[in-house]
Amino acid sequence: MGVFVFLPLVLPLTAWPVARLAEQRLHPRTATRLLTGVAAVMAACSTVCLGLLMVVGTAQLPGNPLPDGWSDPEVREAVPYDEIAGRVAIPALCAVVLVCSRTLWRHGRVRRRAHRALVGLPGTEVAVLSDAVPYAYALPGGRRDRIVVTTELLDSLEPAERRALFAHERAHLAARHHRHLLAVHLAARANPFLRPLRTAVAYTAERWADEDAARVVGSRRTVALAIGKAALVSRGTPLATLAGLASAGPVPRRVAALLGPAPVGRRWPSVFTAVGLAVWGAAAGTAVSAMSSANSAVTMIFILHAATPL
């Protein structure tokens, strides 16, 4: 395996340029899908390599349940600095499993609580709560997707701005933005180098919903006003993986983008531009990460098979 087993752990650094440029130069829909895919693949690859390193580290521990042949010198020699890397990988992988499990558990708990809070209300698409705290968010799952909004927030918006709010939340539900947000949150938990992608997707998902809402309402200015007003009074969403009108991303940038021209939905940027180079760099980093993890996994399987007595 050699140094290839370590590459997926650091290759997420190649995605930092595109995380910054995609949210500025690409259509929000394209940027969200691209960054989510890159983050998910790189997180999976780095976790696989941590698992391979952990096998080498665990085989060195006395009393481990692994076959004796797995601690043979030829197994350890497959990993550079096997003693240090193997022992460090054990707590690192345990931490990844722990924080990802906690994220999934918290996500499910908040969604279950949110659905339970709506029990007894009319089963309409929009659930209006009599709450003095202004907030609104898109709640997927359950029997049907719903939009949760409080009377306090609705009272702060004009009728046209309310239509923009509902169009924004419907866009979140239609595009399943909660899946993108959860995926990048898990990826950032698995590899801290992917945190810039999590921040970027939180912004581009909101921009994607902004543009869809502007198309439905027919006025980009109305959506911008709704976002600005909601941001001034709203406390956001109960969880970062649930999308809402003013829940994520720098609001002034979103308002400024809506007051400007609509983004052009070009599918793939030219390689002769800064964003094009960043996209191709991230794509190359993702491909190398996938090949490195696959090569390391296959090599380790053959080595362990050869070292295990029949």
N, C-alpha and C positions, 0 to 999 in steps of 0.2 A: 504493500500500500504506500509506504514511504510518506512523503509530505502531503500527498494528495488527500489523506484523511483529514488534514487540518484545513484545507482550502475552503470547504463549505462553511467553516466557522467564521471566516473573515471576508469571504466574497460579498456578503451584503453591503460592504463599503462601496462596491461598484454601483449600487443603486442610489446612493445619496444624491448625485447630480440630478438624476431623473426625478427624484422625489421633490426637489425644489423647482425644477423647470417645468415638469408636467402640469402642475397646478396653475402655472402662469401661461403656458404656451399651447397646451392641448385642450381639446374639448373636455369638459368635466366628466362626461360619460366614458370617453376613451381613457382618461387619466385614472379614473376609479378602477376600471376593470384591469388596466395594465398593472397598476401598483399593487392591487390585491393579488393578482396572479403571481407577480414577482415575489411578493412577501411570503405567500403560502408555500411556493416551491422552495425558496431559500430556507425557510424555517424548517420544513420537513427534511431537507438535506442535512442541515446542521444537526438536527436531532438524531438522525440516523448515524452520523459520524460520532456523535457523543456516545451513542449506544455501543458502537464498535470499540471505541476507546475504553468504555466501561468494562467490556468483556475482558480486555487485556488487564485492566486494573483489578478486577474482581478475582481473576485467576491467580493473582499473586497473594491474595489474602489467605491466611491459614483457616482451615475449616470451611472453605467455600463449597457450595454444592455442585460446582462445575466439574466436568470430567478432568482427571489428572493430566491428561494429554494437552489440555488447553493452556497449561502453564509451562509447556516445553519452550526451550529457547527460540525455536523457529517461529513460534507464535508471537513472542515478545519482540523479536527482531523485525517483525512486519511493521512495527510502529516506532518511529524515532522517539527517543527519550521516553521509552515505554514506562519506566517506573514513575516518573513525574506525571506524564500525560494520563496514564491509566488511573492513578490515584486521584488526580484532580477531576477526572471525568465522572467519577462516582458521585460525589456531592453535587456536581454541576447538573448531571442528568436528573438526579433526585429533585433538585430545585426546580428544573424545568417542568417536570411532571407535577410537582406540587402547585406551582403558580398557575399553570394552565388548567389544572383541575379546579382550583379555587375560582378562576375566572369563569369557567363554564358553570360551576355551581352557583355563583353569585348571579350570573346572567339568568339562569333558570329560575332562581328564587325571586328575583325582582319581577320577572314576567308573570310568574304565578301569582304573586301578590297583587300586581296590577290588574290581572284578570279577575281575581277574587273581589277586588274593590268595585268592580263593575257589575257584580251580581245583583240582580234586582232592578237594574236600569233597563230601559227599553233596548231591545236588540238591534238598534240602528247602527249605521256605519259610524256616526259621530256620537260620542258619549260626552255630554256636558256635565261637569261636576260643579256643585256649588261650593267653591273653595275660595278663600280670601287670598290665596297664593296664586299668582298668574303663571301658568305654564301650559304647554301643549306638546304632544309627541305622538308619533305613530307607533301603535302597539300591534305587532304581528302575532299570529298564532291563535290558539283557542278555536272556537267554532268559526270565527271569521276575523279578518283583520279589522281593526277599529282605530279611530282617531280620538284621542283623549284631550280635552281642552276644558279649561275652567272658565266660569262666568267672569271672573276678574280680568282675564286676558281678553275675552271677547268684548267686554265693555270698553277696553282701551283702544279698540280698533274700529275704523269706519267700515260700513258694509262691504265696500270694494276690497278693503284690506282683509276682511274676514274671508272673502272668497279666495284671495291669494293664499291665506293661511291654509285653508282646506285643500287647495290645489297642491300646495307644497307637500303637505302630509300624505296626500294620495300618491304623489310622485314617489315618495319614500317607500310606500307600501308596494306600489306596482313594480318598482325596480328591485325590491328586496334588499334595500340598502343595509338593513340590520345584519345581513349575512356578510357583506363586505366589511362592515365595521367589526364584527366579531372575529372574522378571519384575520384581519390585520392586528387586532388586539392580542390574539393568541400567538401570532407570529412574533410580535414584539416581546411577548413574555418568553418565548422559546429562544430568541436571540436578540439581545439588547441593541445590536447594530441595526435592527430593523425598525427602531422607534421613529426615525424620520418618515418612514413610509406610513406608519400608523397616523401620525399627525397630518400628513398630506392627504390621506384618504378621508379622514374626518372632515377636511375642508372641501375636497372635490365632490364628495357625496352630497354635501349641502349645496354646492354650486350646481350640481346636476339637477337636484330638486328645484332650485331657484329658476333655472332655465326652463324646465318643464312647466312650472307654475306660471312663468311669464308667458309662455306660449298659450296656455289654457286661458288665462285671464285676458291676454291681449294687451297688457301694459307692463313693461319692465319697471316703470317708475312706481306703479302701485305695489308691486312685489317688494321693491326696495324700501318703500315707506313702511310696509308691514313688517319687514325684517328689522328695520331700525327701531320702530316702536316696541316690538316684542322684545328686542334685546335690552331695551331700557327698563322694562318692568319684569321680564321673565327670569326665572331661576334655572331654566334649562330643563334637562330630562333627568329621570332618576338613575340612569345608567348610560355610560358613554356609548354602548352598543345599540341604544335606542335613539332613533333620529328624531329631530325636532326643528322647528323653524329657526330658533335662535340658540341652538344647543352646541354647535361646534364651529370652529373656524373663526378667523378674525372678521367680525361683522363689518367694520368699515371697508375692508377689501371686497366683501361680497356685495355691499351696496354700491361701491364704485364700479364693480364689474357690471352690475345691472344697469347702471346709468350710462354705460358705454355701449358699444355695438355688440350684437350677439356673437358668440364664438362660432368659428367656422368648424364644421364637423368633418375635418379631413381624417381619414382612417389611419394613415401612417406618415409621420413627418419625413421630410427629406434628410438624408444622411449628411447633407452639406450645411445643416443648421445646427445651432448649439443643442436644441432639444432633440434633434435627430441623432446626434452623436451620443447624447445622454441615454436615449432609448436603446440604441444599439449596444452601448456599453453595458447597460443593465441586462439586456437580453443575452449578451455574451457571458456576463457573470453568472446569470441564472443557468445557462446551458453548461458552463464549466462546472458549476456547483453540482448540477444533476449528474453529470458524467463522473465527477470525482467521487461522489457518494456511492453511485452504482458500482464503479470500479472497485472501490474499497470494500463494499459489501460482498461482492462476488469473490474477490481475492480472499477475504477473511473466511468466507464459507469453505473455499477449497483448502485453505491452510488448516482450519479446524477439523475438517473431514479427514485430512491426511494425518493429523496429530492424534485423532481419536482412535484407540484400538478397537478392532472389530470384535 
